[in-house]
Amino acid sequence: MTMRIAFIGGTGFYAAPFLDDPKEILVGTRYGEVRLLEGHKPDQEIYFLSRHGAGHSVPPHLVNYRANIAALKELGVQAIFATTAVGSLAEEMEPGHLVILDQFLDFTKSRPGTFFQGEGFPVVHTDMSDPYCSFLRREVAVTAERLGLAFHRSGCYVCTEGPRFESAGEIRMYGKLGGQVVGMTGVPEVVLAREAGICYAGVSLVTNYAAGISPHPLSHEEVVEMMRKNGEQFLTLLMATLQTLPPQWDCSCEKRPEANLILTLPSSEAKG
Ligand code: HPA
């Protein structure tokens, strides 16, 4: 059986050097067209999608999250490994460390956050108790352990609207609410993957301490530079995880009534 697996690359992760001879493909969805790379490995179809587009041209609040996840669903993808750069609110989550996310706090403001938007679409309330696939999380953690990487097996991701960084006051508040790392793109991506019944693992690289904890003002250049220096870990970890991924697994991500609904939504009712 051929497995279909996707990587969504965040800041600093724009190409797929792990794919031999990748082919660029375009997938049309009711939310827009998505450009991806497709490559083959024995018994695996691998897709790579750059979240911010070529040359980081799309800011976090304008990423077409629904088109991206809808395209992966159309392609029959069963598992998504998504990377994000994050600031840290927790002393022990140091710059350079990896964090395998297990929870999120959603502070986004203006993004379409669901496939089930009403207006003729079915009303669906998707369970989000455990947003990230527990099986994939375990697989990534076992691999990170084996490779001896500096990583944390859980972490609560605060998603802000961006594109600005946070104020020190906001970071103090997020910390009090249980947030451990902060970024701008993890939500609604993980939510849409769950609505679509696709297993999703979010792996973050800490690029800086968050605003007010960092001794200096934050900059995108600092984030990109940290990713350049440490981003290799993502590749090593995710490629090694792929090699040991079984062809099938038992988790609840796909076993939900709405898991295939998005494939049947009438395109005429789509809103961008
Ligand atoms: N805040 C928000 N997004 C980020 C940060 C941060 O400190 N670092 C990397 N992405």
py3Dmol code that shows the C-alpha trace and the ligand (Angstrom):
import py3Dmol

protein = """\
ATOM      1  CA  MET A   1       0.000   0.000   0.000  1.00  0.00           C
ATOM      2  CA  THR A   2       1.324   3.437  -0.895  1.00  0.00           C
ATOM      3  CA  MET A   3       1.332   5.904   1.953  1.00  0.00           C
ATOM      4  CA  ARG A   4       0.791   9.566   1.236  1.00  0.00           C
ATOM      5  CA  ILE A   5       2.633  11.945   3.495  1.00  0.00           C
ATOM      6  CA  ALA A   6       3.040  15.708   3.407  1.00  0.00           C
ATOM      7  CA  PHE A   7       5.484  18.164   4.864  1.00  0.00           C
ATOM      8  CA  ILE A   8       4.480  21.744   5.393  1.00  0.00           C
ATOM      9  CA  GLY A   9       7.602  23.857   5.676  1.00  0.00           C
ATOM     10  CA  GLY A  10       7.467  27.044   7.703  1.00  0.00           C
ATOM     11  CA  THR A  11       9.931  29.914   8.000  1.00  0.00           C
ATOM     12  CA  GLY A  12      13.379  28.828   6.849  1.00  0.00           C
ATOM     13  CA  PHE A  13      12.162  25.579   5.308  1.00  0.00           C
ATOM     14  CA  TYR A  14      11.334  26.355   1.690  1.00  0.00           C
ATOM     15  CA  ALA A  15      12.690  23.412  -0.286  1.00  0.00           C
ATOM     16  CA  ALA A  16      12.660  19.646  -0.194  1.00  0.00           C
ATOM     17  CA  PRO A  17      16.240  18.439  -0.675  1.00  0.00           C
ATOM     18  CA  PHE A  18      15.127  15.051   0.655  1.00  0.00           C
ATOM     19  CA  LEU A  19      13.099  14.392  -2.500  1.00  0.00           C
ATOM     20  CA  ASP A  20      14.983  12.939  -5.455  1.00  0.00           C
ATOM     21  CA  ASP A  21      13.779  14.435  -8.662  1.00  0.00           C
ATOM     22  CA  PRO A  22      10.679  16.215  -7.283  1.00  0.00           C
ATOM     23  CA  LYS A  23       7.948  17.276  -9.657  1.00  0.00           C
ATOM     24  CA  GLU A  24       6.007  20.512  -9.205  1.00  0.00           C
ATOM     25  CA  ILE A  25       2.259  19.997  -9.217  1.00  0.00           C
ATOM     26  CA  LEU A  26      -0.727  22.341  -8.986  1.00  0.00           C
ATOM     27  CA  VAL A  27      -3.848  21.247  -7.158  1.00  0.00           C
ATOM     28  CA  GLY A  28      -7.051  23.198  -7.679  1.00  0.00           C
ATOM     29  CA  THR A  29      -9.353  23.536  -4.672  1.00  0.00           C
ATOM     30  CA  ARG A  30     -12.488  25.560  -4.055  1.00  0.00           C
ATOM     31  CA  TYR A  31     -10.328  27.912  -1.975  1.00  0.00           C
ATOM     32  CA  GLY A  32      -7.677  28.457  -4.635  1.00  0.00           C
ATOM     33  CA  GLU A  33      -4.795  26.721  -6.344  1.00  0.00           C
ATOM     34  CA  VAL A  34      -1.926  25.166  -4.396  1.00  0.00           C
ATOM     35  CA  ARG A  35       1.586  24.599  -5.683  1.00  0.00           C
ATOM     36  CA  LEU A  36       3.434  21.625  -4.199  1.00  0.00           C
ATOM     37  CA  LEU A  37       6.374  19.352  -4.827  1.00  0.00           C
ATOM     38  CA  GLU A  38       5.733  15.667  -5.261  1.00  0.00           C
ATOM     39  CA  GLY A  39       8.351  12.944  -4.878  1.00  0.00           C
ATOM     40  CA  HIS A  40       8.444   9.214  -4.461  1.00  0.00           C
ATOM     41  CA  LYS A  41      10.069   6.896  -1.988  1.00  0.00           C
ATOM     42  CA  PRO A  42       9.529   3.158  -1.778  1.00  0.00           C
ATOM     43  CA  ASP A  43       5.847   2.702  -0.844  1.00  0.00           C
ATOM     44  CA  GLN A  44       5.502   6.423  -0.087  1.00  0.00           C
ATOM     45  CA  GLU A  45       4.280   9.437  -2.032  1.00  0.00           C
ATOM     46  CA  ILE A  46       5.718  12.536  -0.418  1.00  0.00           C
ATOM     47  CA  TYR A  47       4.411  16.057  -0.873  1.00  0.00           C
ATOM     48  CA  PHE A  48       6.128  19.247   0.168  1.00  0.00           C
ATOM     49  CA  LEU A  49       4.318  22.518   0.587  1.00  0.00           C
ATOM     50  CA  SER A  50       6.022  25.772   1.495  1.00  0.00           C
ATOM     51  CA  ARG A  51       3.616  27.610   3.788  1.00  0.00           C
ATOM     52  CA  HIS A  52       4.894  31.097   3.030  1.00  0.00           C
ATOM     53  CA  GLY A  53       5.437  30.478  -0.678  1.00  0.00           C
ATOM     54  CA  ALA A  54       8.607  31.080  -2.650  1.00  0.00           C
ATOM     55  CA  GLY A  55      10.942  33.564  -0.963  1.00  0.00           C
ATOM     56  CA  HIS A  56       8.662  33.875   2.109  1.00  0.00           C
ATOM     57  CA  SER A  57       6.260  36.085   0.154  1.00  0.00           C
ATOM     58  CA  VAL A  58       3.015  35.317   2.046  1.00  0.00           C
ATOM     59  CA  PRO A  59       2.635  36.683   5.604  1.00  0.00           C
ATOM     60  CA  PRO A  60       1.130  34.423   8.301  1.00  0.00           C
ATOM     61  CA  HIS A  61      -2.317  36.047   8.326  1.00  0.00           C
ATOM     62  CA  LEU A  62      -2.682  35.689   4.542  1.00  0.00           C
ATOM     63  CA  VAL A  63      -1.628  32.062   4.132  1.00  0.00           C
ATOM     64  CA  ASN A  64      -4.438  30.209   2.378  1.00  0.00           C
ATOM     65  CA  TYR A  65      -4.669  27.524   5.067  1.00  0.00           C
ATOM     66  CA  ARG A  66      -7.914  26.063   3.760  1.00  0.00           C
ATOM     67  CA  ALA A  67      -6.597  25.668   0.225  1.00  0.00           C
ATOM     68  CA  ASN A  68      -3.433  24.006   1.538  1.00  0.00           C
ATOM     69  CA  ILE A  69      -5.239  21.426   3.666  1.00  0.00           C
ATOM     70  CA  ALA A  70      -7.981  20.882   1.076  1.00  0.00           C
ATOM     71  CA  ALA A  71      -5.299  20.185  -1.554  1.00  0.00           C
ATOM     72  CA  LEU A  72      -3.608  17.638   0.710  1.00  0.00           C
ATOM     73  CA  LYS A  73      -6.960  15.980   1.357  1.00  0.00           C
ATOM     74  CA  GLU A  74      -7.657  15.835  -2.389  1.00  0.00           C
ATOM     75  CA  LEU A  75      -4.294  14.121  -2.845  1.00  0.00           C
ATOM     76  CA  GLY A  76      -5.242  11.484  -0.270  1.00  0.00           C
ATOM     77  CA  VAL A  77      -2.616  12.525   2.280  1.00  0.00           C
ATOM     78  CA  GLN A  78      -2.843  10.544   5.542  1.00  0.00           C
ATOM     79  CA  ALA A  79      -0.204  12.321   7.608  1.00  0.00           C
ATOM     80  CA  ILE A  80       1.139  15.868   7.763  1.00  0.00           C
ATOM     81  CA  PHE A  81       4.371  16.893   9.450  1.00  0.00           C
ATOM     82  CA  ALA A  82       4.371  20.660   9.817  1.00  0.00           C
ATOM     83  CA  THR A  83       7.261  22.814  10.966  1.00  0.00           C
ATOM     84  CA  THR A  84       7.098  26.199  12.621  1.00  0.00           C
ATOM     85  CA  ALA A  85       9.582  28.668  14.031  1.00  0.00           C
ATOM     86  CA  VAL A  86       8.611  29.801  17.519  1.00  0.00           C
ATOM     87  CA  GLY A  87       9.578  32.126  20.311  1.00  0.00           C
ATOM     88  CA  SER A  88       9.853  30.546  23.752  1.00  0.00           C
ATOM     89  CA  LEU A  89       8.012  31.563  26.907  1.00  0.00           C
ATOM     90  CA  ALA A  90       9.537  28.748  28.941  1.00  0.00           C
ATOM     91  CA  GLU A  91      13.087  29.004  30.203  1.00  0.00           C
ATOM     92  CA  GLU A  92      13.796  25.319  29.589  1.00  0.00           C
ATOM     93  CA  MET A  93      12.717  25.560  25.933  1.00  0.00           C
ATOM     94  CA  GLU A  94      15.918  27.135  24.745  1.00  0.00           C
ATOM     95  CA  PRO A  95      16.719  28.573  21.315  1.00  0.00           C
ATOM     96  CA  GLY A  96      17.803  25.649  19.141  1.00  0.00           C
ATOM     97  CA  HIS A  97      15.517  23.146  20.878  1.00  0.00           C
ATOM     98  CA  LEU A  98      12.717  21.304  19.100  1.00  0.00           C
ATOM     99  CA  VAL A  99       9.223  21.117  20.574  1.00  0.00           C
ATOM    100  CA  ILE A 100       6.670  18.453  19.605  1.00  0.00           C
ATOM    101  CA  LEU A 101       3.409  20.313  20.095  1.00  0.00           C
ATOM    102  CA  ASP A 102       0.494  18.820  21.994  1.00  0.00           C
ATOM    103  CA  GLN A 103      -1.833  21.786  22.577  1.00  0.00           C
ATOM    104  CA  PHE A 104      -2.569  25.241  21.220  1.00  0.00           C
ATOM    105  CA  LEU A 105      -4.109  28.512  22.344  1.00  0.00           C
ATOM    106  CA  ASP A 106      -5.729  30.392  19.469  1.00  0.00           C
ATOM    107  CA  PHE A 107      -5.273  34.177  19.488  1.00  0.00           C
ATOM    108  CA  THR A 108      -5.722  34.674  15.761  1.00  0.00           C
ATOM    109  CA  LYS A 109      -8.265  37.286  14.692  1.00  0.00           C
ATOM    110  CA  SER A 110      -9.012  37.497  11.005  1.00  0.00           C
ATOM    111  CA  ARG A 111      -8.393  34.132   9.320  1.00  0.00           C
ATOM    112  CA  PRO A 112     -11.002  31.764   7.975  1.00  0.00           C
ATOM    113  CA  GLY A 113     -10.611  29.024  10.565  1.00  0.00           C
ATOM    114  CA  THR A 114     -12.907  26.241   9.429  1.00  0.00           C
ATOM    115  CA  PHE A 115     -14.160  24.292   6.435  1.00  0.00           C
ATOM    116  CA  PHE A 116     -17.614  24.316   8.036  1.00  0.00           C
ATOM    117  CA  GLN A 117     -18.415  27.988   7.656  1.00  0.00           C
ATOM    118  CA  GLY A 118     -22.206  27.795   7.572  1.00  0.00           C
ATOM    119  CA  GLU A 119     -23.971  29.395   4.585  1.00  0.00           C
ATOM    120  CA  GLY A 120     -25.161  26.090   3.168  1.00  0.00           C
ATOM    121  CA  PHE A 121     -22.305  24.063   4.603  1.00  0.00           C
ATOM    122  CA  PRO A 122     -23.115  21.460   7.239  1.00  0.00           C
ATOM    123  CA  VAL A 123     -22.868  22.612  10.856  1.00  0.00           C
ATOM    124  CA  VAL A 124     -20.020  20.632  12.396  1.00  0.00           C
ATOM    125  CA  HIS A 125     -18.336  21.057  15.783  1.00  0.00           C
ATOM    126  CA  THR A 126     -15.076  19.125  15.635  1.00  0.00           C
ATOM    127  CA  ASP A 127     -13.594  17.774  18.844  1.00  0.00           C
ATOM    128  CA  MET A 128     -10.288  19.509  19.544  1.00  0.00           C
ATOM    129  CA  SER A 129      -9.367  18.005  22.925  1.00  0.00           C
ATOM    130  CA  ASP A 130      -6.131  16.624  21.488  1.00  0.00           C
ATOM    131  CA  PRO A 131      -5.466  18.604  18.331  1.00  0.00           C
ATOM    132  CA  TYR A 132      -2.228  16.899  17.284  1.00  0.00           C
ATOM    133  CA  CYS A 133      -2.108  13.220  16.267  1.00  0.00           C
ATOM    134  CA  SER A 134      -0.972  11.236  19.288  1.00  0.00           C
ATOM    135  CA  PHE A 135       0.527   8.497  17.142  1.00  0.00           C
ATOM    136  CA  LEU A 136       2.635  10.820  14.975  1.00  0.00           C
ATOM    137  CA  ARG A 137       3.752  12.736  18.051  1.00  0.00           C
ATOM    138  CA  ARG A 138       5.016   9.543  19.610  1.00  0.00           C
ATOM    139  CA  GLU A 139       6.793   8.516  16.402  1.00  0.00           C
ATOM    140  CA  VAL A 140       8.571  11.884  16.168  1.00  0.00           C
ATOM    141  CA  ALA A 141       9.525  11.759  19.864  1.00  0.00           C
ATOM    142  CA  VAL A 142      10.948   8.236  19.632  1.00  0.00           C
ATOM    143  CA  THR A 143      13.014   9.288  16.610  1.00  0.00           C
ATOM    144  CA  ALA A 144      14.220  12.522  18.242  1.00  0.00           C
ATOM    145  CA  GLU A 145      15.287  10.511  21.276  1.00  0.00           C
ATOM    146  CA  ARG A 146      17.127   7.975  19.122  1.00  0.00           C
ATOM    147  CA  LEU A 147      18.934  10.780  17.258  1.00  0.00           C
ATOM    148  CA  GLY A 148      19.913  12.459  20.521  1.00  0.00           C
ATOM    149  CA  LEU A 149      18.297  15.787  19.595  1.00  0.00           C
ATOM    150  CA  ALA A 150      17.506  18.454  22.195  1.00  0.00           C
ATOM    151  CA  PHE A 151      13.714  18.292  22.195  1.00  0.00           C
ATOM    152  CA  HIS A 152      10.586  18.549  24.324  1.00  0.00           C
ATOM    153  CA  ARG A 153       7.907  15.917  23.893  1.00  0.00           C
ATOM    154  CA  SER A 154       5.048  18.338  24.525  1.00  0.00           C
ATOM    155  CA  GLY A 155       4.401  22.037  24.294  1.00  0.00           C
ATOM    156  CA  CYS A 156       1.480  24.435  24.232  1.00  0.00           C
ATOM    157  CA  TYR A 157       1.639  26.660  21.140  1.00  0.00           C
ATOM    158  CA  VAL A 158       0.159  30.151  21.276  1.00  0.00           C
ATOM    159  CA  CYS A 159      -0.881  31.318  17.825  1.00  0.00           C
ATOM    160  CA  THR A 160      -0.969  35.071  17.365  1.00  0.00           C
ATOM    161  CA  GLU A 161      -2.278  36.969  14.368  1.00  0.00           C
ATOM    162  CA  GLY A 162       0.985  38.630  13.414  1.00  0.00           C
ATOM    163  CA  PRO A 163       2.633  39.788  11.322  1.00  0.00           C
ATOM    164  CA  ARG A 164       3.971  41.903  14.171  1.00  0.00           C
ATOM    165  CA  PHE A 165       5.721  40.271  17.091  1.00  0.00           C
ATOM    166  CA  GLU A 166       4.028  40.346  20.482  1.00  0.00           C
ATOM    167  CA  SER A 167       4.293  42.960  23.210  1.00  0.00           C
ATOM    168  CA  ALA A 168       6.023  41.947  26.444  1.00  0.00           C
ATOM    169  CA  GLY A 169       2.644  42.317  28.180  1.00  0.00           C
ATOM    170  CA  GLU A 170       0.982  39.904  25.797  1.00  0.00           C
ATOM    171  CA  ILE A 171       3.747  37.375  26.351  1.00  0.00           C
ATOM    172  CA  ARG A 172       3.322  37.679  30.152  1.00  0.00           C
ATOM    173  CA  MET A 173      -0.395  36.999  29.693  1.00  0.00           C
ATOM    174  CA  TYR A 174       0.117  34.031  27.352  1.00  0.00           C
ATOM    175  CA  GLY A 175       2.572  32.566  29.848  1.00  0.00           C
ATOM    176  CA  LYS A 176       0.009  32.843  32.656  1.00  0.00           C
ATOM    177  CA  LEU A 177      -2.526  31.069  30.449  1.00  0.00           C
ATOM    178  CA  GLY A 178      -0.268  28.081  29.928  1.00  0.00           C
ATOM    179  CA  GLY A 179       1.418  28.999  26.631  1.00  0.00           C
ATOM    180  CA  GLN A 180       4.984  27.733  26.249  1.00  0.00           C
ATOM    181  CA  VAL A 181       5.911  28.724  22.699  1.00  0.00           C
ATOM    182  CA  VAL A 182       4.515  31.387  20.371  1.00  0.00           C
ATOM    183  CA  GLY A 183       4.199  31.577  16.613  1.00  0.00           C
ATOM    184  CA  MET A 184       1.895  32.933  13.927  1.00  0.00           C
ATOM    185  CA  THR A 185       0.969  30.015  11.674  1.00  0.00           C
ATOM    186  CA  GLY A 186       0.095  26.873  13.630  1.00  0.00           C
ATOM    187  CA  VAL A 187      -3.618  27.734  13.767  1.00  0.00           C
ATOM    188  CA  PRO A 188      -5.925  27.172  11.911  1.00  0.00           C
ATOM    189  CA  GLU A 189      -3.698  24.687  10.045  1.00  0.00           C
ATOM    190  CA  VAL A 190      -3.922  22.003  12.730  1.00  0.00           C
ATOM    191  CA  VAL A 191      -7.661  22.613  13.137  1.00  0.00           C
ATOM    192  CA  LEU A 192      -8.343  22.238   9.423  1.00  0.00           C
ATOM    193  CA  ALA A 193      -6.284  19.041   9.288  1.00  0.00           C
ATOM    194  CA  ARG A 194      -8.407  17.581  12.076  1.00  0.00           C
ATOM    195  CA  GLU A 195     -11.623  18.718  10.369  1.00  0.00           C
ATOM    196  CA  ALA A 196     -10.364  16.922   7.271  1.00  0.00           C
ATOM    197  CA  GLY A 197      -9.439  13.795   9.235  1.00  0.00           C
ATOM    198  CA  ILE A 198      -5.718  14.006   8.436  1.00  0.00           C
ATOM    199  CA  CYS A 199      -3.173  13.055  11.110  1.00  0.00           C
ATOM    200  CA  TYR A 200      -1.073  16.140  11.889  1.00  0.00           C
ATOM    201  CA  ALA A 201       2.141  16.575  13.847  1.00  0.00           C
ATOM    202  CA  GLY A 202       3.449  20.059  14.623  1.00  0.00           C
ATOM    203  CA  VAL A 203       7.148  20.356  15.294  1.00  0.00           C
ATOM    204  CA  SER A 204       8.560  23.722  16.302  1.00  0.00           C
ATOM    205  CA  LEU A 205      12.088  25.018  16.429  1.00  0.00           C
ATOM    206  CA  VAL A 206      12.715  27.628  19.104  1.00  0.00           C
ATOM    207  CA  THR A 207      14.463  30.511  17.377  1.00  0.00           C
ATOM    208  CA  ASN A 208      14.372  33.060  20.211  1.00  0.00           C
ATOM    209  CA  TYR A 209      13.045  33.824  23.644  1.00  0.00           C
ATOM    210  CA  ALA A 210       9.758  35.710  23.292  1.00  0.00           C
ATOM    211  CA  ALA A 211       9.308  39.472  23.655  1.00  0.00           C
ATOM    212  CA  GLY A 212      10.218  40.792  27.088  1.00  0.00           C
ATOM    213  CA  ILE A 213      12.127  37.582  27.904  1.00  0.00           C
ATOM    214  CA  SER A 214      14.645  38.062  25.111  1.00  0.00           C
ATOM    215  CA  PRO A 215      17.309  40.577  26.140  1.00  0.00           C
ATOM    216  CA  HIS A 216      16.983  42.362  22.782  1.00  0.00           C
ATOM    217  CA  PRO A 217      14.209  43.473  20.363  1.00  0.00           C
ATOM    218  CA  LEU A 218      12.964  40.723  18.046  1.00  0.00           C
ATOM    219  CA  SER A 219      13.499  40.626  14.307  1.00  0.00           C
ATOM    220  CA  HIS A 220      12.541  38.358  11.445  1.00  0.00           C
ATOM    221  CA  GLU A 221      16.226  38.258  10.481  1.00  0.00           C
ATOM    222  CA  GLU A 222      17.075  36.696  13.841  1.00  0.00           C
ATOM    223  CA  VAL A 223      14.418  34.024  13.290  1.00  0.00           C
ATOM    224  CA  VAL A 224      15.633  33.256   9.761  1.00  0.00           C
ATOM    225  CA  GLU A 225      19.255  33.154  10.894  1.00  0.00           C
ATOM    226  CA  MET A 226      18.447  30.692  13.691  1.00  0.00           C
ATOM    227  CA  MET A 227      16.532  28.548  11.225  1.00  0.00           C
ATOM    228  CA  ARG A 228      19.484  28.626   8.846  1.00  0.00           C
ATOM    229  CA  LYS A 229      21.808  27.458  11.624  1.00  0.00           C
ATOM    230  CA  ASN A 230      19.486  24.868  13.188  1.00  0.00           C
ATOM    231  CA  GLY A 231      16.909  24.014  10.536  1.00  0.00           C
ATOM    232  CA  GLU A 232      18.878  20.971   9.438  1.00  0.00           C
ATOM    233  CA  GLN A 233      17.491  19.242  12.525  1.00  0.00           C
ATOM    234  CA  PHE A 234      14.012  19.337  11.024  1.00  0.00           C
ATOM    235  CA  LEU A 235      15.196  17.484   7.953  1.00  0.00           C
ATOM    236  CA  THR A 236      17.157  14.920   9.930  1.00  0.00           C
ATOM    237  CA  LEU A 237      14.299  14.294  12.331  1.00  0.00           C
ATOM    238  CA  LEU A 238      11.498  14.166   9.799  1.00  0.00           C
ATOM    239  CA  MET A 239      13.380  11.986   7.317  1.00  0.00           C
ATOM    240  CA  ALA A 240      14.324   9.533  10.046  1.00  0.00           C
ATOM    241  CA  THR A 241      10.708   9.478  11.262  1.00  0.00           C
ATOM    242  CA  LEU A 242       9.547   8.662   7.738  1.00  0.00           C
ATOM    243  CA  GLN A 243      11.868   5.695   7.513  1.00  0.00           C
ATOM    244  CA  THR A 244      10.299   3.951  10.472  1.00  0.00           C
ATOM    245  CA  LEU A 245       6.690   5.011   9.947  1.00  0.00           C
ATOM    246  CA  PRO A 246       4.499   1.901   9.663  1.00  0.00           C
ATOM    247  CA  PRO A 247       2.148   1.674   6.676  1.00  0.00           C
ATOM    248  CA  GLN A 248      -0.880   1.907   8.959  1.00  0.00           C
ATOM    249  CA  TRP A 249      -1.591   2.959  12.500  1.00  0.00           C
ATOM    250  CA  ASP A 250      -4.427   3.212  14.912  1.00  0.00           C
ATOM    251  CA  CYS A 251      -5.482   6.680  16.035  1.00  0.00           C
ATOM    252  CA  SER A 252      -8.731   8.590  16.133  1.00  0.00           C
ATOM    253  CA  CYS A 253      -7.896  11.399  13.648  1.00  0.00           C
ATOM    254  CA  GLU A 254      -9.646   9.838  10.690  1.00  0.00           C
ATOM    255  CA  LYS A 255     -12.333   8.058  12.665  1.00  0.00           C
ATOM    256  CA  ARG A 256     -14.785  10.898  12.901  1.00  0.00           C
ATOM    257  CA  PRO A 257     -17.980  11.500  11.030  1.00  0.00           C
ATOM    258  CA  GLU A 258     -16.763  14.702   9.350  1.00  0.00           C
ATOM    259  CA  ALA A 259     -13.405  13.237   8.218  1.00  0.00           C
ATOM    260  CA  ASN A 260     -14.340  13.033   4.543  1.00  0.00           C
ATOM    261  CA  LEU A 261     -17.027  15.694   4.418  1.00  0.00           C
ATOM    262  CA  ILE A 262     -14.784  18.318   2.870  1.00  0.00           C
ATOM    263  CA  LEU A 263     -14.393  16.173  -0.219  1.00  0.00           C
ATOM    264  CA  THR A 264     -18.113  16.379  -0.821  1.00  0.00           C
ATOM    265  CA  LEU A 265     -18.792  20.057  -0.123  1.00  0.00           C
ATOM    266  CA  PRO A 266     -20.331  21.607  -3.212  1.00  0.00           C
ATOM    267  CA  SER A 267     -17.802  23.863  -4.909  1.00  0.00           C
ATOM    268  CA  SER A 268     -20.447  26.407  -5.919  1.00  0.00           C
ATOM    269  CA  GLU A 269     -20.935  27.273  -2.255  1.00  0.00           C
ATOM    270  CA  ALA A 270     -17.286  27.914  -1.641  1.00  0.00           C
ATOM    271  CA  LYS A 271     -16.148  31.182  -0.218  1.00  0.00           C
ATOM    272  CA  GLY A 272     -12.473  32.104  -0.555  1.00  0.00           C
TER     273      GLY A 272
END
"""
ligand_1 = """\
10
HPA
N 6.715 35.383 18.124
C 5.911 35.003 17.112
N 6.330 34.246 16.116
C 7.604 33.819 16.137
C 8.486 34.166 17.176
C 8.013 34.992 18.231
O 8.744 35.337 19.175
N 9.682 33.579 16.880
C 9.502 32.893 15.728
N 8.259 33.026 15.260
"""
view = py3Dmol.view(width=600, height=400)
view.addModel(protein, "pdb")
view.setStyle({"model": 0}, {"cartoon": {"style": "trace"}})
view.addModel(ligand_1, "xyz")
view.setStyle({"model": 1}, {"stick": {}})
view.zoomTo()
view.show()
